[in-house]
């Protein structure tokens, strides 16, 4: 709850003190004042004291009228044709507010040489209505970074706690999580005169948040969508964590396998639901052959057993086999070298193609930017009616062609929008080529590495075999000893690698299961935007709104066909097209000017009434500045005030001139029984008057 108990305006001038002190009660308060007497100044002072002056279109002192900042006018001898002006030296606003249990008073400066308007003082008590009591005070700030989050000195954070509400977090257009700030919510509670009645939530400040008014509506009626949104964000965060872990595990798998000339098959780059039937596997290249990990371990183990058996035999019994093996190894090495050269050449060509495509993509992106810039300039030029935008040279007045082709060639070049579409298609195609080439190059580089290792091993083998042919026949084969060491080392490496890879694949499957579970939660959470409770609250609001439309004599459309949109929460009616499809139309476009004002009365009032009924988050305060807009009839305005009188535990403040007519004022208020009326129009008073002695 946030209700205003009193306001005190102090304006020190070169000729003395001006201002106004005014108290308000629960229920309906009506401040009657003639036009140009300062009703909007009072409205501005109230919202300024709360830090909500962005509703007036600006921040800090810039939002307020000149009477607070530069010159104060006063009539001479109560004659409106004669007045004098006093220059403002210093000014401030004190606002006494309550949350229903405690009261505080804010003091905010407007003109002050030493204190900036972002500063605000908070007195813990009733400084205006009980000025004799000594009060503890605290210095705070607003309209600067941390003003809505700083627990110690951020005023709007303090006000949030004082009101006993918890502001939800939402995502702005930059994708950052921010609060649904109090000044945004205030647009549903404080309706100013100049632009506030032009549309629903017309004065809501711009904070870079999409559909702000819808979010304010949802917050006031305490919709479950914020809880759903929070859960969606939690799910998104978990998805990001799963993706980060997945990439880390996959990177580790690829790093381990690359040391052994292998690669993983069957694990996608991003998290997916993996099948238990088709499991990922490691694939290795040895020379020009491919091996599965288990097959490679088996073959290596068999080869090692064979070498161990052969080691028992002296060289002189195996010289023919050594010669045969030497020749076979040389042939194999030559074949590998030929394959290496061929594959190396292909890889170089692929790299060159990748380089060309990369440059081509760069050129396409540059052309795309130029075309978009040109499209924007043409649109700006057409709106400004520039000659160049109309394809006419501004200097020589000759025709400018869009194309570099000769004007004698009968050829129609593509328009800029067609160029942009074509370039977008080119961009996608080249990016696909680049991604495919990168995969091909990685695969060929793996094969090259395998061939290089095989060639190196074979050359070592050839040297060892040559030594065997010239060594002592009684000694064991040096080639076999060396091959035994290599095979034992590789077999040990492959066994360790298999254990590590199997463990990492288990981790990938665990992440896949977590991804599946999280994705399922996300699908369930996104299935329905509104809960059954939300829809029930919306139905109550719609019924209240339609009931008030009838009370306020809305006649532009049949009230029964009007609905509240479930997307934007605005009043609409439906029309059927010839194809049978239904379309919703905002009633603003089909209402008379005075009827749309009636719909705004009904909307803001129903919002508070519904919030009370469903224990929502409404401030339980409404402040209307000159609501009788567009010559709305006195009879309708009377019905509006009668409805407002019913909010005995809430607070409604109406600033109105009653069309500068005492007769209209009496007619509109004669049936009111629970109302606090402050009548400044009776004596044609200005809102800001000289205080104390010395009135002119």
C-alpha positions as CSV (number, residue, x, y, z in Angstrom):
1,X,0.0,0.0,0.0
2,X,1.1,3.6,-0.7
3,X,-1.2,6.4,0.2
4,X,-0.6,10.2,0.4
5,X,-1.4,11.9,3.7
6,X,-0.1,15.4,3.1
7,X,2.0,17.6,0.8
8,X,3.9,20.7,1.6
9,X,5.5,22.9,-1.2
10,X,8.1,25.5,-0.2
11,X,9.2,28.0,-2.8
12,X,11.5,30.7,-1.5
13,X,11.6,33.8,-3.8
14,X,13.2,37.2,-3.9
15,X,10.0,38.6,-2.3
16,X,9.2,35.9,0.2
17,X,7.9,32.4,0.7
18,X,5.3,30.8,-1.5
19,X,3.8,27.3,-1.4
20,X,0.9,25.2,-0.4
21,X,0.2,22.6,2.4
22,X,-2.6,20.2,1.8
23,X,-3.8,17.0,3.6
24,X,-5.6,14.0,2.1
25,X,-7.7,11.3,3.6
26,X,-8.6,7.7,2.7
27,X,-11.4,7.3,0.2
28,X,-12.2,9.9,-2.4
29,X,-10.5,13.3,-2.3
30,X,-11.6,16.0,-4.8
31,X,-9.5,19.1,-5.4
32,X,-11.5,21.6,-7.3
33,X,-9.6,24.5,-9.0
34,X,-10.2,26.6,-12.1
35,X,-8.1,26.1,-15.3
36,X,-4.6,27.5,-15.2
37,X,-4.7,27.8,-11.4
38,X,-2.1,25.0,-10.8
39,X,-3.8,21.7,-10.6
40,X,-1.1,20.1,-12.8
41,X,1.5,21.7,-10.6
42,X,0.1,19.9,-7.6
43,X,0.1,16.6,-9.6
44,X,3.7,17.2,-10.6
45,X,4.7,17.9,-7.0
46,X,3.1,14.7,-5.7
47,X,4.8,12.4,-8.3
48,X,8.1,14.4,-7.9
49,X,8.0,13.6,-4.1
50,X,7.8,9.9,-5.0
51,X,10.4,10.0,-7.7
52,X,7.8,9.2,-10.4
53,X,8.2,12.4,-12.4
54,X,9.1,10.5,-15.5
55,X,5.4,10.3,-16.0
56,X,5.6,13.9,-16.9
57,X,8.1,13.2,-19.7
58,X,11.4,14.0,-18.0
59,X,13.6,13.4,-14.9
60,X,14.4,15.6,-11.9
61,X,13.6,19.3,-11.9
62,X,13.2,19.4,-15.7
63,X,9.9,17.6,-15.4
64,X,8.3,20.4,-13.2
65,X,6.6,23.6,-14.2
66,X,8.4,27.0,-14.1
67,X,6.6,28.0,-10.9
68,X,8.9,25.6,-9.0
69,X,12.1,26.7,-10.8
70,X,12.1,30.3,-12.0
71,X,9.1,32.6,-11.6
72,X,6.1,32.6,-9.3
73,X,3.0,34.7,-10.2
74,X,0.6,36.2,-7.9
75,X,-2.5,38.3,-8.6
76,X,-2.6,41.9,-7.4
77,X,-5.7,42.6,-5.4
78,X,-7.2,39.3,-6.6
79,X,-7.4,40.7,-10.1
80,X,-6.5,38.1,-12.7
81,X,-5.6,40.8,-15.2
82,X,-2.9,42.2,-13.0
83,X,-0.1,40.1,-11.5
84,X,3.5,40.4,-10.3
85,X,6.3,37.9,-10.6
86,X,8.9,36.7,-8.0
87,X,12.1,34.9,-8.8
88,X,12.7,31.5,-7.3
89,X,15.7,31.3,-5.1
90,X,15.2,27.8,-3.5
91,X,12.4,25.3,-3.6
92,X,11.5,21.9,-2.2
93,X,8.6,19.4,-1.8
94,X,7.7,17.4,1.3
95,X,5.4,14.5,0.9
96,X,3.9,12.5,3.8
97,X,3.0,9.0,2.9
98,X,1.8,5.8,4.6
99,X,1.9,2.1,4.0
100,X,-1.1,1.5,6.3
101,X,1.0,0.9,9.3
102,X,3.8,3.4,9.3
103,X,4.2,6.9,8.0
104,X,7.3,8.6,6.5
105,X,7.9,12.0,4.9
106,X,10.1,12.5,1.8
107,X,11.9,15.8,1.2
108,X,13.1,16.4,-2.3
109,X,14.9,19.5,-3.5
110,X,14.1,21.3,-6.8
111,X,16.2,24.5,-6.8
112,X,19.1,24.3,-4.4
113,X,22.7,25.5,-4.9
114,X,24.2,22.7,-2.8
115,X,21.9,19.7,-3.3
116,X,21.1,18.0,-6.5
117,X,17.5,16.9,-7.4
118,X,18.7,13.2,-7.4
119,X,19.1,13.5,-3.6
120,X,16.1,12.8,-1.3
121,X,15.7,12.8,2.4
122,X,13.4,10.4,4.3
123,X,12.0,11.3,7.7
124,X,10.7,8.4,9.7
125,X,7.3,10.0,10.8
126,X,4.7,12.6,10.0
127,X,6.8,15.7,9.4
128,X,3.9,17.7,7.9
129,X,0.9,16.8,10.0
130,X,2.9,16.4,13.3
131,X,5.8,18.9,12.8
132,X,6.6,19.2,16.6
133,X,7.9,15.6,16.8
134,X,11.7,15.2,16.4
135,X,12.2,12.6,13.7
136,X,15.1,10.4,12.6
137,X,16.1,11.0,9.0
138,X,18.1,9.2,6.3
139,X,19.7,10.5,3.1
140,X,19.1,8.6,-0.1
141,X,19.2,9.0,-3.9
142,X,17.2,8.1,-7.0
143,X,17.4,8.3,-10.8
144,X,21.0,6.9,-10.8
145,X,22.6,3.5,-11.0
146,X,21.5,1.5,-7.9
147,X,18.6,3.7,-7.0
148,X,16.2,0.8,-7.3
149,X,18.6,-1.9,-5.9
150,X,20.9,-0.3,-3.3
151,X,19.6,-1.7,0.0
152,X,21.2,1.1,2.0
153,X,20.6,4.4,0.2
154,X,18.6,3.6,-3.0
155,X,15.3,5.4,-2.5
156,X,13.1,3.3,-4.8
157,X,14.5,0.1,-3.2
158,X,13.6,1.6,0.2
159,X,10.1,2.5,-1.1
160,X,9.7,-1.0,-2.5
161,X,10.4,-2.4,1.0
162,X,8.3,0.3,2.7
163,X,5.3,-0.7,0.5
164,X,5.8,-4.4,1.3
165,X,6.0,-5.5,-2.3
166,X,8.5,-7.7,-4.2
167,X,9.2,-6.4,-7.7
168,X,9.6,-9.2,-10.2
169,X,12.6,-9.4,-12.6
170,X,12.0,-9.3,-16.3
171,X,14.1,-9.4,-19.4
172,X,14.8,-6.2,-21.3
173,X,15.4,-5.8,-25.1
174,X,19.1,-6.4,-24.5
175,X,18.4,-9.7,-22.9
176,X,19.4,-8.5,-19.5
177,X,17.4,-9.2,-16.4
178,X,16.1,-6.0,-14.8
179,X,13.4,-5.1,-12.3
180,X,9.9,-4.0,-13.2
181,X,10.7,-0.7,-11.7
182,X,8.3,1.4,-9.6
183,X,8.1,4.3,-12.0
184,X,6.7,1.9,-14.7
185,X,4.1,0.6,-12.3
186,X,3.1,4.1,-11.3
187,X,1.7,4.7,-14.8
188,X,-1.3,2.7,-13.8
189,X,-1.9,4.8,-10.7
190,X,-1.1,8.4,-11.6
191,X,-2.7,9.8,-14.7
192,X,-1.6,13.2,-15.8
193,X,-3.5,15.6,-17.9
194,X,-1.4,16.4,-21.0
195,X,-0.8,13.0,-22.5
196,X,-2.0,10.6,-19.8
197,X,-5.5,10.5,-21.3
198,X,-4.4,9.9,-24.9
199,X,-4.2,6.2,-24.4
200,X,-4.0,3.5,-21.7
201,X,-0.6,3.7,-19.9
202,X,0.3,6.6,-22.2
203,X,2.8,8.1,-19.8
204,X,4.7,5.0,-19.0
205,X,8.5,5.7,-19.1
206,X,10.6,4.0,-21.7
207,X,13.2,1.6,-20.1
208,X,13.9,-0.6,-23.1
209,X,11.4,-3.3,-22.0
210,X,9.0,-4.9,-24.4
211,X,5.3,-4.9,-23.6
212,X,5.9,-2.9,-20.4
213,X,2.2,-2.1,-19.9
214,X,1.2,-5.8,-20.1
215,X,3.8,-6.6,-17.5
216,X,2.5,-3.9,-15.2
217,X,-1.0,-5.2,-15.6
218,X,0.2,-8.8,-14.8
219,X,2.1,-7.5,-11.7
220,X,-0.9,-5.5,-10.3
221,X,-3.2,-8.5,-10.6
222,X,-0.4,-10.8,-9.3
223,X,-0.5,-13.2,-12.3
224,X,1.4,-16.4,-12.1
225,X,3.2,-15.5,-15.3
226,X,6.1,-14.0,-13.3
227,X,6.6,-17.3,-11.5
228,X,6.5,-19.1,-14.9
229,X,8.9,-16.5,-16.3
230,X,11.2,-17.1,-13.4
231,X,11.0,-20.8,-14.0
232,X,11.7,-20.3,-17.7
233,X,14.8,-18.3,-16.8
234,X,15.9,-21.0,-14.4
235,X,15.4,-23.6,-17.2
236,X,17.3,-21.4,-19.7
237,X,20.2,-21.1,-17.2
238,X,20.3,-24.8,-16.6
239,X,20.3,-25.3,-20.4
240,X,23.3,-23.0,-20.7
241,X,25.1,-24.9,-17.9
242,X,24.4,-28.2,-19.7
243,X,25.6,-26.8,-22.9
244,X,28.8,-25.5,-21.3
245,X,29.5,-28.8,-19.6
246,X,28.7,-30.7,-22.8
247,X,31.2,-28.6,-24.8
248,X,33.9,-29.0,-22.1
249,X,33.5,-32.9,-22.1
250,X,33.4,-33.0,-25.9
251,X,36.5,-30.8,-26.1
252,X,38.3,-33.2,-23.6
253,X,37.3,-36.3,-25.7
254,X,38.6,-34.7,-28.9
255,X,41.8,-33.6,-27.2
256,X,42.5,-37.1,-25.8
257,X,41.7,-38.8,-29.1
258,X,43.7,-36.4,-31.2
259,X,46.8,-37.5,-29.3
260,X,46.3,-41.0,-30.6
261,X,45.3,-40.0,-34.2
262,X,41.6,-40.6,-33.5
263,X,38.3,-38.8,-33.6
264,X,34.9,-39.3,-31.9
265,X,31.8,-40.2,-34.0
266,X,28.2,-39.8,-32.9
267,X,28.5,-36.9,-30.4
268,X,26.9,-33.7,-31.7
269,X,28.5,-30.3,-30.9
270,X,25.5,-29.2,-28.9
271,X,23.4,-31.1,-26.3
272,X,20.9,-33.6,-27.8
273,X,18.9,-36.6,-26.6
274,X,21.2,-39.5,-27.5
275,X,20.0,-43.0,-28.4
276,X,21.2,-45.9,-26.3
277,X,21.0,-48.2,-29.4
278,X,23.4,-46.2,-31.5
279,X,26.3,-45.2,-29.2
280,X,29.2,-42.9,-30.0
281,X,32.5,-44.5,-30.9
282,X,36.1,-43.6,-31.4
283,X,37.6,-44.0,-34.9
284,X,41.4,-44.1,-35.5
285,X,43.5,-43.8,-38.7
286,X,46.6,-45.9,-39.0
287,X,48.2,-45.2,-42.3
288,X,45.5,-45.4,-44.9
289,X,43.2,-47.6,-42.8
290,X,40.4,-46.9,-40.3
291,X,40.0,-48.8,-37.0
292,X,37.4,-48.9,-34.3
293,X,39.1,-48.5,-30.8
294,X,38.4,-52.1,-29.7
295,X,39.5,-53.5,-33.1
296,X,42.7,-51.4,-32.9
297,X,43.4,-52.8,-29.4
298,X,42.8,-56.3,-30.6
299,X,45.0,-56.0,-33.7
300,X,47.8,-54.3,-31.7
301,X,47.6,-57.0,-29.0
302,X,47.8,-59.8,-31.6
303,X,50.8,-58.1,-33.3
304,X,52.5,-57.8,-29.9
305,X,52.0,-61.5,-29.2
306,X,53.4,-62.4,-32.6
307,X,56.5,-60.2,-32.0
308,X,57.1,-61.7,-28.6
309,X,57.0,-65.2,-30.2
310,X,59.4,-64.1,-33.0
311,X,61.8,-62.6,-30.5
312,X,62.7,-66.1,-29.2
313,X,64.1,-67.0,-32.6
314,X,67.6,-65.7,-33.7
315,X,68.0,-63.5,-36.8
316,X,69.8,-66.2,-38.9
317,X,66.6,-68.2,-38.9
318,X,64.5,-65.3,-40.1
319,X,66.7,-63.5,-42.6
320,X,64.4,-64.2,-45.5
321,X,61.4,-62.9,-43.6
322,X,63.4,-59.7,-42.7
323,X,64.2,-59.1,-46.3
324,X,60.6,-59.6,-47.3
325,X,59.4,-57.4,-44.5
326,X,61.9,-54.7,-45.4
327,X,60.7,-54.7,-49.0
328,X,57.1,-54.7,-48.0
329,X,57.7,-51.8,-45.5
330,X,59.5,-49.8,-48.2
331,X,56.6,-50.3,-50.6
332,X,54.1,-49.4,-47.9
333,X,56.1,-46.3,-47.0
334,X,56.2,-45.2,-50.7
335,X,52.5,-45.7,-50.9
336,X,51.9,-43.6,-47.8
337,X,54.2,-40.9,-49.1
338,X,52.2,-40.7,-52.4
339,X,48.9,-40.6,-50.4
340,X,50.4,-38.0,-48.2
341,X,51.5,-35.8,-51.1
342,X,48.1,-36.2,-52.8
343,X,46.1,-35.6,-49.6
344,X,48.3,-32.7,-48.7
345,X,47.7,-31.1,-52.1
346,X,43.9,-31.6,-51.7
347,X,44.0,-30.1,-48.2
348,X,45.9,-27.1,-49.5
349,X,43.3,-26.6,-52.3
350,X,40.5,-26.9,-49.7
351,X,42.2,-24.3,-47.5
352,X,42.5,-22.0,-50.5
353,X,38.8,-22.5,-51.3
354,X,38.0,-21.8,-47.7
355,X,40.1,-18.6,-47.9
356,X,38.2,-17.6,-51.1
357,X,34.8,-18.3,-49.6
358,X,35.8,-16.3,-46.5
359,X,36.7,-13.3,-48.6
360,X,33.6,-13.8,-50.7
361,X,31.5,-13.8,-47.5
362,X,33.3,-10.7,-46.3
363,X,32.4,-8.9,-49.6
364,X,28.8,-10.1,-49.5
365,X,28.5,-8.7,-45.9
366,X,30.0,-5.4,-47.0
367,X,27.6,-5.2,-50.0
368,X,24.7,-6.1,-47.7
369,X,25.6,-3.3,-45.3
370,X,26.0,-0.8,-48.2
371,X,22.6,-1.9,-49.6
372,X,20.9,-1.6,-46.2
373,X,22.5,1.8,-45.7
374,X,21.3,2.9,-49.2
375,X,17.8,1.6,-48.5
376,X,17.7,3.6,-45.2
377,X,19.0,6.7,-46.9
378,X,16.5,6.4,-49.7
379,X,13.7,6.1,-47.2
380,X,14.9,9.1,-45.4
381,X,15.4,11.0,-48.6
382,X,11.9,10.2,-49.8
383,X,10.4,11.4,-46.6
384,X,12.5,14.6,-46.8
385,X,11.7,14.9,-50.5
386,X,15.4,15.2,-51.4
387,X,16.2,15.2,-55.2
388,X,18.8,12.5,-54.8
389,X,16.2,10.2,-53.3
390,X,14.0,10.8,-56.3
391,X,17.0,9.8,-58.6
392,X,17.6,13.4,-59.7
393,X,21.0,15.0,-59.3
394,X,20.6,18.0,-57.0
395,X,23.3,20.0,-59.0
396,X,22.6,19.4,-62.7
397,X,19.0,18.0,-62.3
398,X,19.9,15.0,-64.6
399,X,18.5,11.5,-63.9
400,X,20.6,9.2,-61.7
401,X,20.4,5.5,-62.5
402,X,20.6,2.8,-59.8
403,X,22.8,0.7,-62.1
404,X,26.2,1.2,-63.7
405,X,25.0,-0.3,-66.9
406,X,24.5,2.0,-69.9
407,X,21.1,3.6,-70.1
408,X,20.9,2.4,-73.7
409,X,20.8,-1.2,-72.6
410,X,17.3,-2.4,-72.1
411,X,17.8,-4.1,-68.7
412,X,16.0,-3.6,-65.5
413,X,18.3,-4.0,-62.5
414,X,17.1,-5.4,-59.2
415,X,15.6,-3.0,-56.7
416,X,17.5,-2.4,-53.4
417,X,15.1,-4.6,-51.4
418,X,15.6,-7.4,-54.0
419,X,19.4,-6.9,-53.8
420,X,19.2,-7.3,-50.0
421,X,17.1,-10.5,-50.3
422,X,19.6,-11.9,-52.9
423,X,22.6,-11.0,-50.7
424,X,21.0,-12.7,-47.7
425,X,20.6,-15.8,-49.7
426,X,24.2,-15.6,-50.9
427,X,25.3,-15.2,-47.3
428,X,23.5,-18.3,-46.1
429,X,24.8,-20.4,-49.1
430,X,28.5,-19.3,-48.6
431,X,28.3,-19.9,-44.8
432,X,27.0,-23.4,-45.5
433,X,30.0,-23.9,-47.9
434,X,32.4,-22.6,-45.3
435,X,31.1,-24.9,-42.5
436,X,31.2,-27.9,-44.8
437,X,34.8,-27.1,-45.9
438,X,35.9,-26.7,-42.3
439,X,34.7,-30.2,-41.6
440,X,36.4,-31.6,-44.7
441,X,39.7,-29.9,-43.8
442,X,39.6,-31.2,-40.2
443,X,39.0,-34.8,-41.5
444,X,41.8,-34.6,-44.1
445,X,44.2,-33.1,-41.5
446,X,43.5,-36.0,-39.2
447,X,44.3,-38.4,-42.0
448,X,47.4,-36.5,-42.9
449,X,48.6,-36.7,-39.3
450,X,48.0,-40.4,-39.3
451,X,49.9,-40.9,-42.5
452,X,52.8,-38.7,-41.2
453,X,53.0,-40.9,-38.1
454,X,52.8,-44.1,-40.1
455,X,55.6,-42.9,-42.4
456,X,57.7,-42.0,-39.4
457,X,57.2,-45.4,-37.8
458,X,58.0,-47.2,-41.1
459,X,61.2,-45.3,-41.5
460,X,62.3,-46.3,-38.0
461,X,61.3,-49.9,-38.9
462,X,63.3,-49.8,-42.1
463,X,66.4,-48.6,-40.2
464,X,66.0,-51.3,-37.6
465,X,65.5,-54.0,-40.3
466,X,68.6,-52.9,-42.2
467,X,70.6,-53.2,-38.9
468,X,69.2,-56.7,-38.4
469,X,70.5,-57.8,-41.8
470,X,74.1,-56.7,-40.9
471,X,74.1,-57.6,-37.2
472,X,75.3,-60.7,-35.4
473,X,73.1,-63.6,-36.5
474,X,73.0,-64.9,-32.9
475,X,71.5,-61.8,-31.4
476,X,67.7,-61.1,-31.3
477,X,66.2,-58.8,-33.9
478,X,66.7,-55.1,-33.1
479,X,63.6,-54.3,-35.2
480,X,61.5,-56.7,-33.2
481,X,62.8,-55.3,-29.9
482,X,62.0,-51.8,-31.0
483,X,58.6,-52.9,-32.4
484,X,57.9,-54.7,-29.1
485,X,58.6,-51.5,-27.2
486,X,56.4,-49.4,-29.5
487,X,53.5,-51.9,-29.5
488,X,53.6,-52.2,-25.7
489,X,53.6,-48.4,-25.3
490,X,50.7,-48.0,-27.8
491,X,48.7,-50.8,-26.3
492,X,49.1,-49.3,-22.8
493,X,48.1,-45.9,-24.2
494,X,45.0,-47.4,-26.0
495,X,43.9,-49.2,-22.8
496,X,44.1,-46.0,-20.8
497,X,42.4,-44.1,-23.6
498,X,39.5,-46.5,-23.7
499,X,38.9,-46.2,-19.9
500,X,39.0,-42.3,-20.2
501,X,36.8,-42.2,-23.3
502,X,34.2,-44.6,-21.8
503,X,34.1,-42.5,-18.6
504,X,33.6,-39.3,-20.7
505,X,30.9,-40.9,-22.9
506,X,29.1,-41.9,-19.6
507,X,29.3,-38.2,-18.7
508,X,27.9,-37.2,-22.1
509,X,25.0,-39.6,-21.6
510,X,24.3,-38.2,-18.1
511,X,24.3,-34.7,-19.6
512,X,22.0,-35.9,-22.4
513,X,19.6,-37.3,-19.8
514,X,19.7,-34.0,-17.9
515,X,19.1,-32.1,-21.1
516,X,16.1,-34.4,-21.9
517,X,14.6,-33.8,-18.4
518,X,15.2,-30.0,-18.5
519,X,13.7,-29.8,-22.1
520,X,10.7,-31.6,-20.9
521,X,10.2,-29.2,-18.0
522,X,10.6,-26.3,-20.4
523,X,7.9,-27.8,-22.7
524,X,5.5,-28.2,-19.8
525,X,6.2,-24.7,-18.5
526,X,5.7,-23.1,-22.0
527,X,2.5,-25.1,-22.8
528,X,0.2,-22.5,-21.4
529,X,1.2,-18.9,-20.8
530,X,-1.7,-18.2,-18.4
531,X,-2.6,-20.4,-15.4
532,X,-6.2,-21.1,-14.6
533,X,-5.8,-18.6,-11.7
534,X,-4.6,-15.9,-14.2
535,X,-7.6,-16.5,-16.5
536,X,-10.0,-16.3,-13.5
537,X,-8.5,-12.9,-12.5
538,X,-8.7,-11.7,-16.1
539,X,-12.4,-12.7,-16.2
540,X,-13.1,-10.7,-13.0
541,X,-11.3,-7.7,-14.4
542,X,-13.3,-8.0,-17.7
543,X,-16.6,-8.2,-15.8
544,X,-15.7,-5.2,-13.7
545,X,-14.6,-3.2,-16.7
546,X,-17.8,-3.9,-18.7
547,X,-20.0,-3.1,-15.7
548,X,-18.3,0.3,-15.3
549,X,-18.5,1.0,-19.0
550,X,-22.3,0.7,-18.7
551,X,-22.4,2.9,-15.6
552,X,-20.4,5.6,-17.3
553,X,-22.7,5.6,-20.4
554,X,-20.3,4.2,-22.9
555,X,-22.2,3.9,-26.2
556,X,-19.7,3.6,-29.1
557,X,-20.0,-0.2,-29.1
558,X,-22.4,-2.7,-27.5
559,X,-20.8,-3.4,-24.1
560,X,-21.6,-7.1,-24.2
561,X,-19.3,-7.7,-27.3
562,X,-16.3,-6.0,-25.7
563,X,-13.6,-8.3,-24.3
564,X,-10.2,-7.9,-22.7
565,X,-7.4,-9.3,-24.9
566,X,-5.5,-12.1,-23.3
567,X,-2.3,-10.9,-25.1
568,X,-2.2,-7.2,-24.5
569,X,-4.9,-6.9,-21.7
570,X,-6.6,-4.0,-23.7
571,X,-10.3,-3.7,-24.4
572,X,-11.2,-5.1,-27.8
573,X,-14.1,-6.3,-29.8
574,X,-14.1,-9.0,-32.5
575,X,-15.0,-8.9,-36.2
576,X,-15.4,-11.8,-38.6
577,X,-13.7,-11.7,-42.0
578,X,-15.3,-13.2,-45.1
579,X,-13.0,-16.2,-44.7
580,X,-14.5,-16.9,-41.3
581,X,-11.5,-15.9,-39.3
582,X,-12.0,-13.6,-36.3
583,X,-9.9,-10.5,-35.7
584,X,-9.7,-8.4,-32.5
585,X,-9.9,-4.6,-32.9
586,X,-8.9,-2.1,-30.1
587,X,-12.0,-0.2,-29.0
588,X,-9.9,3.0,-29.1
589,X,-10.2,3.0,-32.9
590,X,-14.0,2.7,-32.9
591,X,-14.8,4.9,-29.9
592,X,-15.8,8.6,-29.8
593,X,-13.3,10.8,-28.0
594,X,-15.5,11.1,-24.9
595,X,-16.3,7.4,-24.9
596,X,-12.6,6.5,-24.9
597,X,-12.1,8.7,-21.9
598,X,-14.9,6.8,-20.2
599,X,-13.2,3.5,-21.1
600,X,-10.0,4.8,-19.4
601,X,-12.0,5.7,-16.2
602,X,-13.4,2.2,-16.3
603,X,-10.0,0.5,-17.0
604,X,-7.9,2.1,-14.2
605,X,-10.7,1.9,-11.7
606,X,-11.4,-1.8,-12.5
607,X,-7.7,-2.5,-12.2
608,X,-7.7,-1.3,-8.6
609,X,-11.1,-2.9,-7.8
610,X,-10.0,-6.3,-9.2
611,X,-6.6,-6.1,-7.4
612,X,-8.5,-5.6,-4.1
613,X,-10.7,-8.6,-4.9
614,X,-7.8,-10.9,-5.7
615,X,-5.3,-9.6,-3.2
616,X,-3.1,-8.2,-5.9
617,X,-0.3,-5.6,-5.9
618,X,-2.1,-2.3,-6.5
619,X,-0.8,0.6,-4.6
620,X,-4.4,1.3,-3.5
621,X,-4.0,4.8,-4.7
622,X,-5.3,6.6,-7.8
623,X,-4.5,10.2,-8.8
624,X,-6.4,11.6,-11.7
625,X,-5.4,15.0,-13.2
626,X,-8.4,16.6,-14.9
627,X,-10.2,13.3,-15.9
628,X,-13.2,15.1,-17.4
629,X,-11.5,15.2,-20.8
630,X,-13.0,15.5,-24.3
631,X,-16.2,17.1,-23.0
632,X,-17.3,14.0,-21.2
633,X,-20.8,14.7,-19.9
634,X,-21.3,15.9,-16.3
635,X,-23.8,13.0,-15.8
636,X,-21.1,10.4,-16.8
637,X,-18.5,12.2,-14.6
638,X,-21.0,12.1,-11.7
639,X,-21.3,8.3,-12.2
640,X,-17.5,8.0,-12.2
641,X,-17.1,10.0,-9.0
642,X,-19.9,7.9,-7.4
643,X,-18.0,4.7,-8.3
644,X,-14.7,6.2,-6.9
645,X,-16.5,6.9,-3.6
646,X,-16.9,3.2,-3.0
647,X,-13.1,2.8,-2.4
648,X,-13.2,3.6,1.3
649,X,-10.1,1.8,2.3
650,X,-8.1,2.8,-0.8
651,X,-7.4,6.4,-1.8
652,X,-8.5,8.3,-4.9
653,X,-7.4,11.9,-5.5
654,X,-9.2,13.8,-8.3
655,X,-7.9,17.1,-9.6
656,X,-10.7,18.8,-11.6
657,X,-12.0,22.1,-12.8
658,X,-15.5,20.8,-13.5
659,X,-15.3,22.9,-16.7
660,X,-14.9,26.0,-14.6
661,X,-18.6,25.7,-13.7
662,X,-20.0,25.8,-10.2
663,X,-23.2,24.4,-11.5
664,X,-21.4,21.3,-13.0
665,X,-19.4,20.9,-9.7
666,X,-22.6,20.9,-7.6
667,X,-24.4,18.5,-10.0
668,X,-21.4,16.1,-10.2
669,X,-20.8,16.0,-6.4
670,X,-24.3,16.4,-4.9
671,X,-24.9,12.7,-4.2
672,X,-21.5,12.1,-2.7
673,X,-21.5,11.3,1.0
674,X,-18.0,10.0,1.8
675,X,-15.7,12.6,0.2
676,X,-13.0,15.1,1.2
677,X,-13.5,18.2,-1.0
678,X,-10.9,21.0,-1.2
679,X,-12.4,23.9,-3.2
680,X,-9.9,26.4,-4.5
681,X,-12.2,27.6,-7.3
682,X,-14.7,29.2,-4.9
683,X,-12.3,32.1,-4.3
684,X,-10.5,31.6,-7.6
685,X,-7.3,30.7,-5.7
686,X,-4.0,29.7,-7.2
687,X,-2.5,26.4,-6.1
688,X,0.8,28.2,-5.3
689,X,0.2,31.2,-3.0
690,X,2.2,33.5,-0.8
691,X,2.7,32.0,2.6
692,X,2.1,34.1,5.8
693,X,2.1,37.8,5.8
694,X,2.7,40.2,3.0
695,X,0.1,39.1,0.5
696,X,-0.3,41.7,-2.3
